[in-house]
Amino acid sequence: MAQTLKFGNKVWAAKEDSVLAYNDINNNYKPLPFDFARASIGTRVNKEGLIETMGQDIARIDYTDSADGVLLLEPASTNLLTQSNNNFVGNQVSISYNNAISPTGENNAFKLTANGIDPFISQNATTTSTTFTLSVYAKGVGNTIGKVCNFFLIGDNYVQAQQSSNFILTDQWKRFESTLTLSSAPSSYVQWRFDIPSVAEIGDETLVFGAQIEALSYPSSYIPTSGSTVTRAAETCNNSGNSEVFNDSEGVLFFDGSVFTTNESLCISVNDGGATGSGNRVELLWFSDGNFYTQVGNSSQEFISSNTFYNKILIKYGSGSYDLYVNGFRRITNTFTSLTGLVSLDFKRQGSFTFKGKTKELGYYDTALTDAEL
C-alpha cells in the first residue's frame, strides 16, 4: 500500500500562504502544500501552553487539547467586547489591571477583589443577534479555589437574562465558555457579565483575562481587543496534491479530527477541481441537518447522527463500490459510478461547504486497503 499524501500526525510546517502536506514514499520527499488563507491575525495555544498571535495568512497549529497539535480552521468571528482586558464595570469588587501573568505569559491579567458578597464584572456589547458564546480565562487565588463562578447574558438592561452553568475555579488558568440564547433580539445591546465567585466572601481574589462574546453557537479562539471590536477572518485550506497523488480507480481518504458544530454544512473532498456537478469527488460531508454523509461520484448515503468529538473516518473506494469506516468499524457499503481526473484535496466541497474544525491527521492512499487495515 502507498500513502501518497500525508498531513499532520505530529508533523507540521506552516509559512505565509501555505501549510505542508507531503509524500515521502521510498524516502523520496515531495512537498504537496495546501494553499492557506486568513485575511487577519489569529491566536492559538502553542506547545508551551501559551496564547500566541499568528500573522495574517499563517496557519495555526493549536495545542489546546492535543499534545500532537491540530490544524485549526475557524469561521470569521468578532469579539463584540471593545476591551477584552480593561474598562469593566465592577459590582462589589475592586479591579486591578495588569496585575498578574496571563495565559499569554505577559503581565496583562487583572485581579478582582470582592468587597461584597455578590461581586461581578460586566461590559456591554452592541448587537442585535440572539445567540452568543461568552468566554473568559479565570484562575482562583487562595480562598476562591474550588468556588463556583458563572456567566450572565443580559439583554436591554435586564429585560432579558440567561445564566450559564456553574464553573469551578482552580489554581490553574482555565477558559470558561458558555453558549446562551435570548428569546428575542435586543433592541440595542447585550451585557457580558461574569460572577466571580457566585457566593463570595469579602477579600476573595480571582484572576481574569481575555473576555469575549461572539455571535456564534460555539466558542472560537481568543480575539484580543483594546478599544474597538475586532474580527478574525475566516480560514481556507485547499488545493493539495495532483494527478500523480490520486487514483481514479481505487483509494482511501482518511481524516482524524473534529468539527465545531453539526448545524452547518462542512466538507473534506478529493475532486477533479471542477464544479460540484461534475460528480468526480470522494467526500466526507457534515450536513446542517446534523447527519454525516459520504459521497463518491454521484452516490450519497446518510451515515448516522454526527457529533463534534474526535473521530477517525475513512472512505475506501474501488471496483464500483465504496465502504465507510468510523473508528475502526464499517458503517456503510454502497455503489458509485466511475471517477475521472482526481487532482486536488480540499477542506471544502467544490465551491462550498468550507470545513470548520480541528484536524489531527489527513491522508490519502492510492490503493484500497484491507478490512483489517481499515
N, C-alpha and C positions, 0 to 999 in steps of 0.2 A: 504494500500500500504506500502511496506517496502523498504526504501532506504538502500540497503545493502553495498554500498560503497560511502563515502563522501571524497572530496578532495578540498581544498581551501575554497572559500567563507568566507574570513577573518580569517580562522583558518589554521595557517601554523606552521610547525615544520620541521626543516632540520638539519641533522647531517652528518658527513662524510659518504658517500656511500648511503645515503637514504634520502627520503623526505616522510612525513607522509600522507597516506590516512587511513581511519578508518571506523568502523561500531560501532554505538552507540545505536542500537535498544534496547528498554526497559532499557535504562541507563546502558547497559552492554557494556562497552568499549572494542573494539577489534582492535588493530593496524593492518593495512594492507599496510605497507610501499611499495613505489616504490623503486627499485634499481636505484640509480643515479650515473652517472659518468661524470667527466670532468677532463682530464689529464693536467690541468693547473689552475692557479688562474683566477679569473674573477672579474669584478666590477659590482656593482649595485647601484641604488639610494635607500637609506634606508628611514625609516619612517620620519626622520628628514629632508629629502630632500638633504642629503649629499652623495657624491660618496664614496662608501666603497668597499674595496677589500675583496673578499671571497676566502678562501683557496681551494686547489685542492679537487675535488670530493664533494664539498658542494654546494647544490642547491641554486640558487639566487632568493629570493622573492623581486621583484622590485616594487617601488612605484613612478616611473616616471610620469605615467599618471593615476594612480588609488590609491586612499587613502586606498583601501582594499587590495592592493598588488596583484601581478600576478607572477606565476611561469614563469621564463624566460628560454627558451630553444633556444639557438643560434647555428649556424653552426661555424665551425672553421673559423677564420679570422685573418688577420695580419695587424697591423698598420705599413705601409710601411715607415713612417717617423721615423728616428732614434732618434729624440729628440722632444718629444711632448710638452716640456715646456722650450726649450733652443735652442741655436745655429741657430736662424733665421737670414736670410739676410733681412735688412731693407732698404726701399727706402723712402727718405724724412721723416724719422721717427727715433726717438731715442727709445731704448728698455731698460727698467729697470726690470731685472729678480727678482723673489722672492720679489715682491713689495706690494702684497695685498692678502687678504684672498680669496681663490679659492672655487669652489664647493665641495672640499674635507674638508673644514673647516681649512685648513692649509695655511700658508703664502708662497704659491708657485705659485700664479698667477703673470703674468708680465704686466707691464704698457707700453703702446705705446703713445708717444707724437709726434704729427705731427710737422715737421719743414719745410713743404712744402704743396702744395695743392693736391698732389697725393701720399699720404702715403700708403704703403702696406708692408707686411712681406711675405717671401717665404721660402720654403725649398724643396729640390729635393728628389725624391724617385726613386730608381732603380727598373724598372719593364718593362714588355713587354705586359701587359694587355691593354685593350681598354676602359672598363667601370669601373668607380671608384665612390665611395661615399666619399666626403670630409665633414669633420665636425670640429667644434670648439666651445668652450664656450666663450661668449663675453658679456661685460657689458659696457654701456655708462657711462660717467662721465661728469656732468655739461653740457657743450655745445653740447656734442655728443649724448645725449639722444634724440631720435627721428630721428637721422640721418641714412642714408642708408649705408649699407656695402654689399659686395658680394665676392664670390669666383671666381677665375680663375683656370682652369686646363690647363696646358701648356705642350705640348709635344715637345721634342727635340729642346729646345731653340727657342720657338715661331714659329716653323714650323707648329704646330697646336695649337689652343687655343679655349677653350669653357668657356663661362661665365655663372654663376648661376643666378637665380632670385635674386631680391633685398631682403635684410633683414633689419629690423628696430631695431636699438639698443634701449634698455630700461634701466631703473635704476636697473634691476634685472639680475642675471646670466641667460642666455638663450643659449641652444645649437642650433647652426645653422647647417643645413645639406643640402647637395645638391648632387644629382647623375648626373654625366656628362660623356659623351662618346666621345672619339676621333674617327676620321674617319678611322684610321689605327693604328696598334700597334707602339709605339715609338721604335726607334732602341736601346735606352739605358735608358732613364729616363723620368719621368714627374715631373712637378713642381706644388706643392700645393702653392697657392697664395691667401692671404686674404687682400682685400682693406678695410681700416678702418679709417674713413669712405670714401666713394667713392668720395665725394666732401667735401674737408676739409678746415679748416682754421688753420693757424699756431697756435700751442698751444693746439689743440684738443687732448683730452686724452681718451683712450679706454683701458679697462682691458681685458686680454685674458688668456685662459687656455685650455689645453687638445687638441692640434691639432692632427688630424687623417686623414689618407687617406687609404681606403680599396679597394681591387679589388672585390667589391660586388656591386649589383644593388640596395642596400638599406643599411641604416646605422645600425650598431650594437653598443653594449655598448662600452664605452671608454676603450681603451687599452693603458696604460701608457708606454712610452719608455724613456730611458735615456742613449743612446749610441749605440743601435742596434735596428733593427726591432724586434717586439715581436708578437708571435702568441698565441691567445686564442684558446684552443682546443674545438672541438665540444662536445655537451652535449647529453646524452641519459637518458631516464627516463622510465623504463619498469617494467613489472612483478609484478603488484599489484593484490591482490585477490587470490581466489582459487575456487574449485568446489562448495563450500558452498555459495559463494557470487553470482554466476551467474546461471541463469535458462535457460536451453536449449529450453524450450517450449515457454516462453514469457518473456519480459522485456523491459526496456527502458535505453538507453545510452544517456547521455546529456553532452553538452560542452558549456561553456560560455567563449569566448576568441577571439583571432585574430591570423592571420598568417602574416608573414613578407612580403611574396611575393606570387603571383599567377602564377609564372613562374617555380615552382618546384613541384615535386610530394611529397605530405605530407599525413600522415595518423594518425588517432587515432583508435584503434581497441580493441574489446573484441574477444578473439580467443581461440583455443584449445592448443596453444603453439607449434603447429607443423609447417609444411611447408605451404607456401602460397596456394598450390594446394589442400589442404585438404577441403576447402570450408566451414569450421566451423568458421565463423567470422561475426561480426557485425562491419562495418567500416564507418568512415567518411573520405572522400578522397578529397583532393585538388589536382587536376591533373595539370601537367605542360602545358596543353592546355588552362589554365585559367578558367576551369569549375569545378564545385563541383559535386561529385558523392557520392552515397551511395552504399554499398554492404552488403547484408545479404545472407549468404550461397553463392551460385554461381550466384545470380542475381545482376545486377547493373543497374543503371539508372542515366543519367545526370540530374542535377538539373537546375541551371541557371549559368550565368557567375558569378564567385565568386568575392569577394573583400577582402581587408585586414583590414576592420573595424571590431569592436567587434560585434559578433553575438551570439545568443543563439540557439543552434542546438540540436534537439532531434530525435532519431530513436526509435519508438515503434514497436516491432515485436511480433507475436504470431499467431497461427492457420493458418500458411502458408502464411501470408501476413505481410507487414510492411508499416508504414507511416513515412514520414519525415516532421518534423515541424521546421520552421525557424522563430524566433522572434514571436512565437505565432500563425503562420499561417501554415496550412497544405499545403505542396508543392508537395508531391509525395505519391501515393499509388501503391504498387507493390506486386508481389508474390515471394515466395522463397521456396526452398526445406528445409527439416528439418535440425536442428543443433544438434551436439553431442559433448559433452566433453568440454564446455567452461570453461576455468580455469584462464585466465590472461587478464588484461587490460594494454595496451601498448601505448606509444606515438610513434607508428610506425605501418606499415603493417608487417606481419610476414616475417621478413628478409630484409625489405627495407622500403623506403618512410619515413624516420625518420622525425618526426614533428619538425617544427621550428616556434615558435611563442610565444604568451603570453596567459597563462591560468588563468582566474579568478576563475573558478569552473569547476569541472569534477565530474560526479557521475553516479551511476547505481541503477536502481530499478529492483527487481526480479519479479515484476508483471507488466502487461500492464496498463498504466494509462488511465483515461478517456480523451475524447477530451477536455473537459473544463480544466482539469489539465495540459494537454499538451499546 
